[in-house]
Amino acid sequence: MLFKSRRLLESVFLAVVSIASVFQLRAPAELQSLLWSEAILITALLLASLLGSKRVRRVCVIAIPSAPVLFGVLARFLGQPVAFELTAFSTLGCLALALACQTIKPRYVGLSVVISGFLVLFSSSISDDRSAFVFPLLWMVGCVWHLIANRWERLDLAIPESVTRSTINRPAAVLFSAILLFGTAYYAKHHTLHTSKLGLGIMPTSGGSKWSDPAARNGVGTGDAAIAAKDHAESFGAVDTDVFIESTESSLFDMFNDMVGEPKKRTKYEQRQALANQNLIPSHEQTSKSEQGSSSFSTDRSAPQEHNHFDNVVNDSVLQWEGPTGIRLALHRYDEFDGIVWTSSDHESANRVHHSTIDGNDWFFDPNSQSWRNTGEISVGLVKVLRLDSPRIPAPMMTAGLHVKDINRADFFEIAEDGCFQMPGRDKVPPLTVFHLACGCISEDDIRSGLTAQHASLDSQQSDWQQLTHSITRDLSGDYEKLDAVIKYLRSEFTFDRASVPRDGVPLQRFVQSRSGGDHLFATAAAVAARHLGLRSRLVTGFYVRPDSFEFAAGHASVLPSDVHVWAEVQLDDGRWFEIEATPGYIAPDFKASLWLRSRQAAAMYWPHGLMTLCITLMVVFTRQRWIDVCLVARWKAACWMSPRHKYRLAIRTIESRARMLGMPRMIGQTQREWIRSLTQSDQLILSNAMQFCDIADHLSFGSSASDNAPSICTEAAKQLVRTLDRRTLARLLAHPTS
């Protein structure tokens, strides 16, 4: 039974690893609640098949492979269909788990191991997750343990007098295998050459002339290939060619008017009331033209109008993004605010990009990023422009450079006055152009150490918000803590509603009073609060990549006109800008903290809990024998439902565990009767009861079953023996081995 239990647990572990690898493949594309429900159901069926009665085990073993099929049907009913291939993989993993629970025939266990190994290797090979290699490593370590155990078990059964079963070699062999596997994986991860696409085409191009034209695989070339390029984010059209004769592209100005609302036209008297002593705009037409030219952004807007959309539009995506979702793609930045309108300062001019060749590819970098892009971590994303009437290139935070295939001229790109990449001399970015964007990464440690307040902005026109900012941050000391407190206050105490547009007053004051408004007001409030704290801030407009916009089959996320968004950025001492997201409902930027910073934060926040845990741990360590004995007694009392034979074995194991704690384990080759006799020989009464228990147990295990009261007698004898040979009695008997 011990060998069967060992084989059962090992094969179940390997099957569980295979199911986990498939679930990791399914997680990005499925509804999380259904996925977790399926995992919980499979876990419950597994526990029932291991701990239940024989009839329950049979039912659960049949039900385990049916769980993925059931949830696949349920997902389609709820409008969240699961791919048939993934459902088949999950069913195959559950079949391996069901076979692992059947230890009656060894071939079932072997078949389960083979199926689980295939699933783990296949799932990890097609997964894009960087941590997918963990599953084959876990499976290999478990399989090595399983094979070594089977080998030594066969040797032990073949020559029992010359081979002593020991657990010393198994952990050493498994540890050596794990180190070897992890070392090989680390070497392969950092030293394997990058793969490239097949150089020889096997199909003619869609309009091209060469069999090996890359358009045969990427959808690029002439004719209808440019239209087909819209299906995948990595396929692109020629930069110098405008594909469409008639264009329906919208500018960022049009999208904001549709989703946020048009800027209100204000009279000179209203401007004087709002702007106080600021320079006035001569007419409202100039304000509208300025925003349409993207040199300003007004916070005073009317309610968005409801528009009718045609049903025959195949795809209204503006961009396609291949990279992490939940991020923001910036198009325009504004750093001056007069109380109503954000504008871009004129003290900066456009900068030329720096041309650099990396691995044979032409990259164009922002010269201002030279100080930090060679020291920090760089991630590369991919954006394809489909229908955007703007010469600006949508880019994430801290974009250092870009690359476009077959483009090696630096005059194609430049850095605008506000720090955004753009294509000078063009009315818009050519459709279907793909940009590879190199973005810098910033950690929470960098923000905490590089965020220093210079001088607070004391604006009397924003007194209400300034007073509220002061009340939120007055008990805090660090600049990062103050800014984080304001952002959390906006995300928790205010309501995001683009249709909420009060009629009169300054927009920010109305927003603070009503505690409801659009994302442009949330971003404005966050930027103004940062200035009140002495930090330099600016407003950013662009697009938000929704997590639910990711298309699993295509491998990219589609950005729609409704995904226009406004947020804010704050500058560090070294000149870098980082995002702050104050609007509830949008995922905040994830700034990773180092292990040392997380440890300090946890120690500062949970030091009372840590101190209490340490005291409890020390108490448990010094009184561990008593607590182990309590657990043994609890396990014995909870076994009332077990059969008499199982109770007999559990009683022996309980007494063996108590004696092992006291330094008197049962020696290998010593029978249970002899060992119990050696323990109890100093007390004749206990010895008599122990021998009676051994006689009844032998009769129950090896004798005939004619006696109907033998099971009950053995149960009572086991209870009496476990109660008699407690920890104190065993300690007394071991202290006085003879009478």
C-alpha positions in Angstrom: 0.0 0.0 0.0 2.9 2.4 0.7 4.4 1.8 -2.8 1.0 2.3 -4.4 0.5 5.5 -2.5 3.9 6.7 -3.6 3.2 5.9 -7.2 -0.2 7.5 -7.0 1.1 10.8 -5.6 3.9 11.0 -8.1 1.8 10.3 -11.1 -0.9 12.7 -9.9 1.7 15.4 -9.4 2.9 15.0 -13.0 -0.6 15.1 -14.3 -1.4 18.3 -12.3 1.7 19.9 -13.8 0.5 19.1 -17.3 -3.0 20.6 -16.6 -1.4 23.7 -15.1 0.7 24.2 -18.3 -2.5 24.0 -20.4 -4.3 26.5 -18.1 -1.4 28.9 -18.3 -1.9 28.8 -22.1 -5.6 29.4 -21.8 -5.5 32.2 -19.2 -4.9 35.2 -21.4 -7.8 34.5 -23.7 -10.6 33.2 -21.5 -12.9 34.5 -18.8 -11.0 34.2 -15.5 -14.0 33.3 -13.4 -14.8 30.3 -15.6 -11.2 29.2 -15.7 -10.9 29.4 -11.9 -14.2 27.6 -11.5 -13.0 24.8 -13.7 -9.8 24.5 -11.8 -11.7 24.4 -8.5 -14.0 21.7 -9.8 -11.1 19.5 -11.0 -9.4 19.9 -7.6 -12.5 18.9 -5.8 -13.0 15.8 -7.9 -9.3 14.9 -7.4 -9.6 15.1 -3.7 -12.8 13.1 -3.7 -11.1 10.4 -5.9 -8.2 10.2 -3.4 -10.1 10.3 -0.1 -13.5 9.0 -0.9 -15.0 5.5 -0.8 -14.6 3.1 -3.7 -17.9 4.1 -5.3 -17.1 7.8 -5.0 -13.7 7.2 -6.5 -15.2 5.5 -9.5 -17.7 8.4 -10.1 -15.0 11.1 -9.7 -12.5 9.3 -12.0 -15.2 9.3 -14.7 -16.2 13.0 -14.0 -12.6 14.4 -14.1 -12.2 14.2 -17.9 -15.7 15.5 -18.4 -15.1 18.8 -16.6 -13.3 20.7 -19.5 -16.0 19.6 -21.9 -18.7 20.8 -19.5 -17.1 24.2 -19.0 -16.4 24.5 -22.8 -20.2 24.2 -23.4 -20.9 26.6 -20.6 -18.5 29.2 -21.9 -20.1 29.1 -25.4 -23.5 29.5 -23.7 -22.2 32.6 -21.9 -20.7 34.1 -25.1 -17.1 33.4 -24.1 -16.2 30.4 -26.3 -13.1 28.4 -25.7 -11.0 27.1 -28.6 -11.7 23.5 -29.4 -8.0 22.7 -29.4 -7.6 24.1 -25.8 -10.6 22.2 -24.6 -9.1 19.0 -26.1 -5.8 19.7 -24.4 -7.5 20.2 -21.1 -9.5 17.0 -21.5 -6.4 15.1 -22.3 -4.7 16.4 -19.2 -7.7 15.5 -17.1 -7.6 12.0 -18.7 -4.0 11.7 -17.5 -5.1 12.7 -14.0 -7.9 10.1 -14.0 -5.5 7.4 -15.1 -3.1 8.4 -12.4 -5.8 7.9 -9.8 -6.2 4.3 -11.0 -3.3 2.4 -9.4 -4.8 -1.0 -9.9 -2.7 -1.7 -13.0 0.8 -0.2 -13.4 0.3 0.4 -17.1 -2.3 3.0 -16.3 0.3 5.0 -14.4 2.8 4.7 -17.2 0.2 5.9 -19.7 -0.6 8.8 -17.5 3.0 9.8 -17.3 3.4 9.7 -21.1 0.3 11.8 -21.7 1.3 14.4 -19.1 4.8 14.6 -20.6 3.5 15.2 -24.1 1.1 18.0 -22.9 3.8 19.8 -20.8 6.3 19.8 -23.7 3.7 20.8 -26.3 2.1 23.6 -24.2 5.4 25.1 -23.2 6.7 25.0 -26.8 3.8 27.1 -28.2 3.4 29.4 -25.2 4.5 33.0 -25.5 4.9 33.4 -21.7 8.5 33.8 -20.5 7.8 31.7 -17.4 6.4 28.7 -19.4 9.7 26.8 -19.1 9.0 26.2 -15.4 6.4 23.5 -16.2 8.7 21.2 -18.2 11.4 21.6 -15.6 8.9 20.7 -12.8 7.7 17.7 -14.8 11.3 16.5 -15.5 12.3 16.8 -11.8 9.1 14.8 -10.8 9.7 12.2 -13.5 13.3 11.7 -12.4 12.2 11.2 -8.8 9.5 8.7 -10.0 12.0 6.7 -12.1 14.6 6.5 -9.4 12.1 5.4 -6.9 10.8 2.7 -9.1 14.3 1.5 -9.8 15.3 1.2 -6.1 12.0 -0.4 -5.3 12.6 -3.2 -7.8 16.1 -3.7 -6.4 14.7 -3.8 -2.8 12.2 -6.5 -3.7 14.7 -8.6 -5.6 17.4 -8.8 -3.0 15.9 -7.8 0.4 18.8 -9.0 2.5 21.6 -7.2 0.7 19.8 -3.9 -0.1 18.6 -1.5 2.5 15.9 1.0 1.4 17.1 4.5 2.0 15.9 8.0 1.0 19.4 9.5 0.9 20.2 8.9 -2.8 16.9 10.0 -4.2 16.9 13.6 -3.0 20.6 14.0 -4.1 19.9 12.6 -7.6 16.8 14.8 -8.0 18.7 17.9 -6.7 21.5 17.2 -9.2 19.0 16.8 -12.0 17.2 20.0 -11.0 20.4 22.0 -11.0 21.4 20.6 -14.4 18.0 21.4 -15.9 17.8 24.9 -14.6 21.4 25.6 -15.6 20.7 24.4 -19.1 17.6 26.5 -19.3 19.4 29.6 -18.1 22.2 29.1 -20.7 19.7 28.5 -23.5 17.7 31.6 -22.5 20.6 33.9 -22.6 22.9 32.4 -25.3 20.6 30.9 -27.9 20.8 32.7 -31.2 17.7 34.5 -32.4 15.6 32.6 -35.0 14.7 34.1 -38.4 12.0 33.4 -40.8 12.4 30.9 -43.7 14.2 32.6 -46.5 12.7 30.6 -49.3 9.0 31.1 -50.1 6.8 28.2 -51.0 3.8 30.2 -52.4 3.7 33.0 -54.9 3.0 36.6 -53.6 -0.3 38.3 -53.9 0.8 40.6 -56.7 4.5 40.3 -56.3 6.8 38.7 -58.9 9.3 36.6 -56.8 8.6 33.2 -55.3 10.7 34.2 -52.3 9.0 37.6 -51.8 8.3 38.1 -48.1 4.8 39.1 -49.0 4.1 35.4 -49.4 4.1 35.2 -45.6 3.6 38.7 -44.4 0.9 40.0 -46.7 3.1 42.8 -48.1 3.6 43.6 -51.7 1.3 45.0 -54.4 -2.3 44.6 -55.2 -4.6 43.1 -52.5 -1.6 42.2 -50.3 -1.7 45.7 -48.7 -5.3 45.2 -47.7 -4.6 41.7 -46.3 -1.9 43.3 -44.2 -4.5 44.6 -41.8 -5.2 41.1 -40.4 -1.9 40.9 -38.5 0.0 43.5 -36.5 3.4 42.4 -37.7 2.7 42.7 -41.4 3.1 46.2 -42.8 2.6 48.4 -45.9 5.2 50.5 -47.6 5.9 53.8 -45.9 6.1 55.9 -49.0 2.8 54.7 -50.5 -0.7 55.9 -49.6 -2.8 52.8 -50.0 -6.3 54.3 -50.0 -7.6 56.8 -52.5 -10.5 57.9 -50.3 -9.7 58.1 -46.6 -12.1 58.0 -43.7 -9.4 58.4 -41.1 -10.2 60.5 -38.0 -7.8 62.8 -36.1 -7.3 62.7 -32.4 -9.3 65.9 -32.2 -12.3 64.3 -33.9 -12.2 61.2 -31.6 -12.1 63.4 -28.5 -15.0 65.4 -29.7 -17.0 62.1 -30.2 -16.1 60.5 -26.9 -15.4 63.4 -24.5 -17.3 66.3 -26.1 -16.5 69.4 -28.1 -14.7 72.3 -26.5 -17.2 75.0 -25.4 -17.1 78.3 -27.2 -16.5 81.0 -24.7 -17.0 84.8 -24.8 -14.4 87.3 -23.8 -16.2 88.0 -20.5 -16.3 84.3 -19.6 -12.6 84.0 -20.4 -11.7 87.0 -18.2 -13.6 85.3 -15.3 -11.9 82.0 -15.7 -8.4 83.1 -16.6 -8.1 86.2 -14.3 -4.8 87.9 -15.2 -3.7 85.4 -17.8 -3.3 86.4 -21.5 -6.6 86.2 -23.2 -7.3 84.5 -26.5 -8.7 87.1 -28.9 -11.7 85.0 -30.1 -13.3 81.6 -29.5 -12.5 80.6 -33.1 -8.8 80.8 -32.3 -9.3 78.4 -29.4 -11.1 75.8 -31.6 -8.5 76.1 -34.4 -5.7 75.8 -31.9 -7.0 72.5 -30.4 -7.8 71.1 -33.9 -4.1 71.7 -34.7 -3.2 69.8 -31.5 -1.4 72.7 -29.9 -3.9 73.0 -27.0 -6.5 71.0 -25.1 -9.5 72.5 -23.4 -10.9 71.1 -20.2 -14.2 73.0 -20.6 -16.2 70.7 -22.9 -19.8 70.0 -23.7 -21.4 66.6 -23.2 -20.5 64.1 -25.9 -23.1 63.6 -28.6 -24.5 60.2 -29.6 -23.4 59.1 -33.1 -24.8 56.5 -35.4 -22.3 53.9 -36.6 -22.7 51.9 -39.8 -23.1 48.2 -39.3 -21.3 47.3 -42.6 -18.0 48.6 -41.4 -15.6 45.6 -41.3 -13.0 47.0 -38.9 -13.0 50.4 -37.3 -9.7 49.9 -35.5 -7.3 52.9 -35.4 -4.2 51.0 -34.3 -3.0 47.5 -33.7 -0.7 46.9 -30.7 1.4 43.8 -30.1 2.7 44.0 -26.6 1.4 44.2 -23.0 -2.1 45.5 -22.6 -3.4 48.0 -20.1 -0.9 50.6 -21.3 -1.2 54.1 -22.8 0.0 55.3 -26.2 0.8 59.0 -26.2 0.2 61.4 -29.2 0.3 64.9 -27.7 1.7 66.4 -24.5 0.8 69.8 -22.9 2.8 71.5 -20.1 1.1 74.9 -19.6 -2.2 75.4 -18.0 -4.1 78.6 -17.6 -7.1 77.3 -15.6 -9.1 76.0 -18.6 -6.9 75.3 -21.6 -3.7 73.2 -21.7 -1.1 74.3 -24.2 2.4 73.3 -25.3 5.2 75.6 -24.4 7.2 77.3 -27.2 10.6 77.3 -25.6 11.5 73.9 -27.1 12.1 73.1 -30.7 11.9 69.8 -32.7 15.0 67.6 -32.4 16.6 65.3 -35.0 16.7 61.6 -34.2 20.0 59.7 -33.7 20.6 56.9 -36.2 22.0 53.6 -34.9 22.3 50.1 -36.3 21.6 47.2 -33.9 21.8 43.6 -35.2 21.6 44.8 -38.7 18.4 46.9 -38.1 18.2 50.6 -38.4 17.0 52.3 -35.2 16.2 56.0 -34.6 16.6 57.2 -31.0 15.7 60.2 -29.1 19.0 62.0 -28.2 17.6 62.9 -24.8 17.3 59.2 -23.9 21.0 58.6 -24.3 21.6 59.1 -20.5 19.3 56.3 -19.4 18.5 53.9 -22.3 22.0 52.2 -22.0 21.6 51.6 -18.3 18.0 50.4 -17.8 15.9 47.6 -19.1 14.4 48.1 -22.6 11.3 46.4 -23.9 10.2 46.4 -27.5 6.5 46.7 -28.6 4.9 46.9 -32.0 2.3 49.3 -33.2 0.6 49.4 -36.7 -1.2 52.5 -37.8 -4.4 51.7 -39.7 -6.6 54.8 -39.8 -5.1 57.8 -38.0 -5.1 61.3 -39.5 -2.0 62.5 -37.7 1.8 62.6 -38.5 2.5 61.6 -34.9 3.4 58.1 -33.9 1.5 56.6 -30.9 4.1 55.4 -28.4 4.2 54.2 -24.8 5.8 56.0 -21.9 9.6 56.5 -22.1 9.9 55.5 -25.7 13.6 55.8 -26.6 13.6 54.8 -30.3 11.8 53.2 -33.2 12.5 51.0 -36.1 10.7 50.5 -39.4 11.7 47.7 -41.7 13.7 48.8 -44.8 13.8 52.5 -43.6 17.4 53.8 -43.0 16.9 57.6 -43.4 16.9 59.6 -40.3 15.0 62.6 -41.9 11.9 60.4 -41.9 11.4 61.0 -38.2 12.0 63.7 -35.6 11.2 64.5 -32.0 8.4 67.0 -31.6 8.5 70.0 -29.2 6.6 68.0 -26.6 8.8 64.9 -26.9 6.6 62.8 -29.1 7.9 61.0 -32.2 6.5 62.3 -35.5 7.0 62.1 -39.3 7.8 65.7 -40.5 6.5 67.0 -43.7 3.5 64.6 -43.8 -0.2 65.2 -43.1 -0.5 61.7 -41.6 1.4 58.5 -41.0 0.9 56.2 -44.0 -1.6 53.5 -43.3 -0.4 50.0 -42.5 3.0 51.2 -41.3 4.5 49.1 -38.5 6.7 50.7 -35.9 8.9 48.7 -33.5 9.2 50.9 -30.4 12.0 50.5 -27.8 10.7 51.7 -24.4 12.5 52.1 -21.2 11.4 50.6 -18.0 11.4 52.4 -14.7 11.1 50.9 -11.2 9.4 52.2 -8.1 12.9 52.5 -6.5 13.9 55.0 -9.3 10.8 57.0 -8.8 11.2 57.2 -5.0 14.8 58.2 -5.2 14.4 60.6 -8.2 11.2 62.5 -7.2 12.1 65.7 -5.4 9.8 68.7 -4.9 11.2 71.9 -6.2 8.7 74.7 -5.6 5.0 74.5 -4.9 2.6 76.2 -7.4 0.3 78.5 -5.4 -2.6 79.3 -7.8 -5.5 81.2 -6.1 -7.9 80.1 -8.9 -7.5 76.5 -7.8 -7.8 77.1 -4.1 -10.5 74.5 -3.5 -8.4 71.7 -5.1 -5.2 73.0 -3.5 -6.8 72.9 0.0 -8.1 69.4 -0.6 -4.6 68.3 -1.8 -3.1 69.8 1.3 -5.6 68.0 3.6 -4.8 64.7 1.8 -1.0 65.0 2.1 -0.5 66.9 5.3 0.3 63.8 7.4 2.8 62.4 4.8 6.5 63.2 4.4 7.8 61.7 1.2 7.0 63.3 -2.2 6.2 59.9 -3.7 3.8 59.1 -0.8 2.0 62.4 -1.2 1.6 62.0 -5.0 0.4 58.4 -4.5 -2.1 59.5 -1.9 -3.7 62.1 -4.2 -3.9 59.5 -7.0 -5.6 56.9 -4.8 -8.0 59.6 -3.4 -9.1 60.5 -7.0 -9.5 56.8 -8.0 -11.5 56.0 -4.9 -13.6 59.1 -4.0 -14.5 60.4 -7.5 -16.7 58.9 -10.2 -15.7 58.6 -13.9 -18.5 59.9 -16.1 -17.8 61.6 -19.4 -21.5 62.6 -19.7 -21.3 64.6 -16.4 -20.8 68.2 -17.6 -21.9 70.9 -15.1 -23.0 74.2 -16.8 -21.3 77.0 -15.1 -18.0 77.7 -13.4 -14.3 76.8 -13.9 -14.1 73.1 -15.0 -11.7 72.0 -12.3 -13.6 73.7 -9.5 -16.9 72.1 -10.8 -15.2 68.7 -10.9 -14.0 69.0 -7.3 -17.4 70.0 -6.1 -19.4 67.4 -8.1 -16.7 64.7 -7.7 -17.7 63.4 -11.1 -16.4 64.0 -14.6 -14.4 62.8 -17.6 -10.9 61.4 -17.8 -9.6 64.8 -18.9 -10.7 66.3 -15.6 -9.1 63.5 -13.6 -5.8 64.0 -15.5 -6.0 67.7 -15.0 -6.7 67.4 -11.3 -3.7 65.0 -10.9 -1.4 67.2 -12.9 -2.4 70.4 -10.9 -2.1 68.5 -7.6 1.5 67.4 -8.6 2.3 71.1 -9.2 0.8 72.0 -5.8 3.3 69.5 -4.3 6.2 71.1 -6.1 6.6 68.6 -9.0 6.7 69.3 -12.7 3.8 67.7 -14.5 2.0 67.8 -17.9 -1.1 66.5 -19.6 -1.0 63.7 -22.2 -3.6 62.7 -24.8 -3.6 59.5 -26.7 -5.1 56.0 -26.6 -5.6 53.3 -24.0 -5.0 49.7 -24.9 -7.8 47.8 -23.2 -7.0 44.3 -21.7 -10.1 42.9 -23.2 -9.2 44.1 -26.7 -6.5 41.4 -27.1 -7.3 39.0 -30.0 -5.9 35.6 -29.1 -6.0 34.3 -32.7 -4.4 37.4 -34.2 -1.9 37.9 -31.4 -2.5 41.6 -31.0 -4.9 44.2 -29.4 -7.1 46.5 -31.5 -7.4 50.1 -30.5 -10.7 51.7 -31.4 -11.7 55.4 -31.6 -13.5 55.0 -28.4 -10.2 54.2 -26.6 -9.1 57.8 -26.6 -7.8 58.7 -23.2 -6.2 61.5 -21.2 -3.7 61.1 -18.4 -0.8 62.9 -16.7 3.0 62.6 -16.4 5.4 63.7 -13.7 9.1 64.5 -14.2 12.0 63.0 -12.2 15.1 64.8 -11.3 17.1 63.2 -14.2 14.6 64.4 -16.8 12.6 61.2 -17.3 8.8 61.4 -17.3 6.6 58.7 -15.7 2.8 58.2 -16.0 0.2 58.7 -13.3 -3.3 57.3 -13.9 -6.0 59.0 -11.8 -9.1 57.9 -13.7 -10.9 54.9 -12.0 -11.5 52.0 -14.3 -8.1 52.3 -16.1 -5.2 50.1 -15.0 -2.5 52.2 -13.3 1.1 51.8 -14.5 2.9 49.0 -12.9 6.2 50.2 -11.5 8.1 47.1 -10.3 9.7 47.4 -6.9 13.0 45.7 -6.0 13.0 42.9 -3.5 14.8 45.1 -1.0 12.1 47.8 -1.3 9.3 45.3 -1.0 11.0 43.8 2.1 11.3 47.3 3.7 7.7 48.1 2.9 6.4 44.8 4.3 8.6 45.2 7.4 7.3 48.7 8.0 3.7 47.7 7.4 3.5 44.3 9.0 6.2 44.4 11.7 3.7 43.7 14.5 2.4 40.7 12.6 6.0 39.6 11.9 6.9 39.9 15.6 3.9 37.9 16.6 4.6 35.3 14.0 8.2 35.0 15.3 7.0 34.5 18.9 4.5 31.9 17.8 7.1 30.1 15.7 9.6 30.0 18.6 6.8 28.7 20.9 5.8 26.0 18.4 9.5 25.0 17.9 10.2 24.6 21.6 6.9 22.7 22.1 6.8 20.9 18.8 6.5 17.4 20.3 3.4 18.4 22.2 1.8 19.9 19.0 2.8 16.9 16.9 1.2 14.7 19.4 -2.0 16.8 19.3 -2.1 16.4 15.6 -1.6 12.6 15.9 -4.5 12.4 18.3 -6.7 14.6 16.1 -5.9 12.4 13.1 -6.7 9.3 15.1 -10.0 10.7 16.3 -10.9 11.8 12.8 -10.4 8.2 11.5 -13.7 6.9 13.0 -15.0 6.2 9.5 -12.1 3.9 8.5 -12.3 0.2 8.4 -10.8 -1.9 11.3 -7.7 -2.9 9.2 -7.0 0.8 8.4 -7.5 1.7 12.1 -5.1 -1.0 13.1 -2.4 0.3 10.7 -3.1 3.9 11.8 -2.7 2.9 15.5 0.7 1.4 14.7 1.8 4.5 12.8 0.7 6.8 15.6 2.7 4.9 18.2 5.7 4.7 15.9 5.6 8.5 15.4 5.5 9.1 19.1 8.4 6.8 19.7 10.4 8.4 16.9 10.0 11.8 18.5 11.5 10.3 21.7 14.4 8.7 19.9 13.2 5.1 19.8 12.3 4.4 16.2 11.5 0.9 14.9 14.5 -0.7 13.3 14.5 -2.0 9.8 13.6 -5.7 9.8 12.1 -5.6 13.3 8.5 -6.8 13.4 5.9 -4.8 15.0 5.2 -7.4 17.8 8.9 -7.4 18.7 9.2 -3.7 18.7 6.1 -3.2 20.9 7.3 -5.8 23.3 10.7 -4.0 23.6 8.8 -0.8 24.4 6.4 -2.1 27.0 8.5 -4.8 28.7 9.0 -2.7 31.8 5.3 -2.5 32.6 3.5 -5.9 32.7 0.0 -4.5 32.5 0.7 -2.4 29.4 2.7 -5.4 27.9 -0.3 -7.6 28.3 -2.6 -5.2 26.6 -0.2 -4.6 23.8 0.3 -8.4 23.2 -3.5 -8.8 23.2 -3.8 -6.1 20.6 -1.1 -7.8 18.4 -2.9 -11.1 18.7 -6.2 -9.6 17.6 -4.5 -7.7 14.7 -2.8 -10.8 13.5 -6.1 -12.7 13.6 -7.8 -9.9 11.7 -5.1 -9.7 9.0 -4.2 -13.3 8.5 -6.9 -15.4 10.2 -10.3 -16.5 9.0 -13.2 -14.0 9.0 -15.7 -16.3 10.7 -15.7 -14.3 13.9 -18.1 -11.4 13.5 -16.9 -9.5 16.6 -13.2 -9.5 15.6 -13.3 -6.1 13.9 -15.0 -4.4 16.9 -12.6 -6.1 19.4 -9.6 -4.9 17.3 -11.0 -1.4 17.2 -11.4 -1.2 21.0 -8.0 -2.7 21.5 -6.5 -0.1 19.1 -8.2 2.7 21.0 -7.0 1.5 24.3 -3.4 1.1 23.0 -3.3 4.5 21.5 -4.7 6.0 24.7 -2.3 4.1 26.9 0.9 4.6 25.0 0.8 8.4 24.9 3.9 10.6 24.8 4.4 10.7 28.6 3.9 7.0 29.1 6.4 6.2 26.3 8.9 8.6 27.8 8.6 6.8 31.2 8.9 3.4 29.6 12.0 4.4 27.7 13.6 6.0 30.8 13.2 2.6 32.6 13.5 -0.1 30.0 13.5 -2.9 32.6 11.3 -3.5 35.7 
